[in-house]
Amino acid sequence: MTKQSNNQMLKSALDVKASKSVIEPTITVQRIKGAADESNTEKCQCAIIRADQFSMYYGSTVGVKDITMDIYPCSVTAIIGPSGCGKSTFLRSINRMNDLVPHARAEGKLEVDGQDIYDKRINLVNLRQQVGMVFQKPNPFPKSIFDNVAYGPRLQGVKNKSKLQHIVEQSLKASALWDEVQDDLKKSALALSGGQQQRLCIARALATKPRVLLMDEPCSALDPLATGKIEDLIEQLKSSYTIVIVTHNMQQAARVSESAAFFCLGELIEYDNTSKIFSNPSKKQTEDYVTGRFG
């Protein structure tokens, strides 16, 4: 792809995003009670995720090094960069999924909602309930649609059947899946299409009432139609959740995010408004990447 055609595609994506913000009506998300407080205006003034000289190592190998950045609520932040640059490592660090990797260790500070999540006293179960994760490939449990969504609340101790039904319904509505599955909740989740499975995984994450939703290449295994539905869903959810998405798709990052962070070789090269990153980046490395010179 030439630099000129790449720039035209990015400009088109930014134009689509701008036109949506002007033309489309505001979409009200049916929120799960307690997922994010109503006083969003006040809370959006302070960073919900704060990295300060944060590094992650796998033995002697650097995953990410000296990352300093603030991520704010009620928004979508895209993390972009070439393969192996630390995007997923940083994303997985936010809910300590890297703890599952042998010899992984963290340095510096990484806070969620003012708490240092690498403090030894942190409750990992509570952290992962507050910081939901959606993976690259849909990974529904081999259970019914209902049981997939109810899984997290049941672990939290919710046993009342009517309360579980309410949580499942609200979660499926928030993930734009309710209308398609409301009459088949006992159906195996594995019988759903790939796009439906990914939205089910989002519903499963929302059911634990998180404040943050992490998405690691959520559309890479989906067709264009399913990808469009996921992107529309991200647009709807951002008013109630903090969303951090890793993507290789520059047009997708331009369409869905307000802020973008460019990672390269484990370092944060540039972090700014998405429109600035793609139209007038401050660093030559960033410009080279977004214009297709490498990566």
Protein Blocks (a to p, Z undefined) as FASTA:
>chain_A
ZZklmmmmmmmmmmmmmmmmmmpccddddddehkacfklmmmmmpcfbdcehiacdehja
cfbgciacdddehiacddeddehilpmmmmmmmnopmmmpghiacehjddeehiafkbfk
bcfklmmmmmccddfbdcddfbdfklmmmmmmmmnopabfklmmmmmmmmmmmnopmmmm
mmmmmpcfklpcfklmmmmmmmmmmmnopabdcdehkllmpcfklmmmmmmmmmmmmmmp
ccddddfblklmmmmpmbdcddeehiafbdcdfklmmmmcfbfklmmmmnopgZZ
